[in-house]
């Protein structure tokens, strides 16, 4: 069988989806297992945020290197590196005897994710005809979403019957199977004359995210170190400002300032940051609400996460049918508004009967699928083909940093509300509702960014 057979968008998207799909499986399975991890390793609720955040911070730090690696040596080769490292990290995590060991293994996984995310999208461009690219992106997100569907139930079942370590057993198998399939694809163009990496920019924004998140997360602990937390938060903000100054002054910035002169790119990145902060935060809090406050078993808790993800493939495939930028704008605005209403409904009916509570969850995945596929296409349409990997790396970096800050902020908000009200359930409900209200800002930002009126 020749490689040309695999120019079919479905086949290429399916192979690429083994990378993103593994990450989605990991996110939902681990989120489902978090209450059990807390009981097993005896950690505070605030510390649990690091299980998700440490991988995201690592991914955000390594993403620029991974994007440049893909540009220079080939996106397909970089994608293979990511699959291998991610599987190795998951194997180590599955043997974790302590919380520190688990966090170290999650760092290794984060390195693998950094290589998979931007380069998985780039291999679509190399193996699919341009006329079918939007369809391939939609299929890629749709196929990857299978990981979201399997993760909650598999995570809940395995956690309930074999312990939380078993949730990570399948990661290496999926990763190495995907690694083998990549040899049926062809490599894209390589850029031999690449600019030097913006090392100062990389470490300033990563350090800023780490310090800011550490301060916010610690502030939500039962015994916070308020002075230290304030210093960490201020230091993080200062480093963000330093990052901006660095990007304005260097010849080859990590995030090109010219991108922000484009209303479309600037607005899409800002809106992407907002809803990528609220989506994982709300999912994290719903998982805790279900298992810690409502007393659901891990398997039923997995059903909760599944309900929030099951319609994501349909949302992504809907984006694949979009024919022009005006349709994309309307669809994404509809999805953001739906997400806002959905989170408010979850908060309002969180104390209702189980069937009614479950009914409020289904819209989240549909709207998230539209947004994840939609912003990918919006960014790809705004960049030169030879900068696809680096551009998607920047988009992925925004997503990862947003997820860390979102989980830290809304998780801490829920912890503070719990202390004030004396009810963890009330704290979780407030955090979920707040994530919906904050998402309103993304709607206004994206409406302006994707306006049909040209102002660039």
C-alpha positions, 0 to 999 in steps of 0.5 A: 500500500502506498503513501498516496492512499493516506491522502484521504482526509479521514485516514490522515485525520484519524492517525493525527487524532491518536496524538490529540485523542490521547491527550483528551483521554488523559484529561477526562480520565484523570479528571474523573479520577481526581477525587480518588487520587486525593483520597489515595495520596491524602492531598488538599483540594487546592493541591489537586489543581497541580495534577492538571496544571503542571502538565499544562505549564510544561506544555506551554514552556516546551511548545515554542521549541516543539513548533520550531523543531517541527519547522526545521526537522519536519512536523511528522518527526516532531509528532513521533517524538511527542507520541513516544515521550507522552507514552513514556511519561504516562507509563511512569505516572501509572507507577506513582507511589507519591504525589511528587512522583505523579507530578514529575511524571506529568511533567514528562507527559507535558513535554510529549504533549507540546510536540504532539499538539502543533505538529499534529495539525501541521501534518494535516497540511502536508498530507491533505489537499488544501481544498479539504483542509477545513474538513480534515481539521473538523475530522481531526477534532472529531476523531480526537474527541473519541478520547473524550468519550472513552476517558470518563467511563474508562477512567471511572470504571478502572478507578472504581475497580482497580484504583486510579493508577490503572487509568494510565495503563492504556496511554503507552499502548495508544501512543506506541500504536499511533507511532507505528501508524505515522510511518504511513504518512509523508513529511511536509516541507522543512524550513532550513533557515529558521530564526533563533528561538526567543529563549528569554520570552519562553522562560519569562512567560512560563515563569510568569504562569508558574508564579501567578498560578502558584500564588493563586492556588496556595491562596485557596488552601486551608492555611494559605501563606497570604504574604508569600501568595501576594508576592508570587502573584505580583511577581507573576504579573511583573514577569508577564509585563517583562515578557511583553517588553521582550517581545516588543524588542527582540528581532524574532519574538515568541509571539509576533507582535505583527499578529496583534496588529491584525484584529482577527488574530488578536481577537481570536487569541484573546477569546481563545484564552478566555474560554480555554480558561473557563472550560477546563475549570468548569469541568474540574469543578463539576467532577468535584461537585459530582463525586465529593458533594453529590456522592457519586461513585467514580463510574457515575462521576465518569458518566458526568464527564462523558455527558460534558464531552459526548457531543464535542465531535458533532460540534467539530464536524459542524465547523468542518462544513463551514464554507466561509469566514462569515459562517465561521463567525456566526457558528463560533458566536453561537457556541460561546453564547451556548457555553455561557448559558450551559454553565449557568444552567449547571449551577442552577440545577446542580441540586436537582435530581440526577436525570435533570442534573445530567441533562444540563451537562450535554451542551458543554461538549457541543459548544467546546467542539465548535470553538476548538475547531473554529479557532484552529481554522481561524488562525490557520487561515491567517498565517502563511503556510510555512509558519503553520506549525509555529502559529499553531504552537502559539495557539496551543501555548495560549490554550495551555496557559489559559487552562492553568490560570483558569483552573487556578483562579476558579478553583481558588474562587470555589475554595474561598466560597467554600470557606465562607459558606461552610459548604463545598457544594456551594463553593463548587456551584459558585465557581461553575457559575462564575466561569459562565459569566466570565465567558461573556467577555469572549463573546464580545471579543470574538464578535469584534475580531471576526467582524466582516468589516475590514479594519486591518 
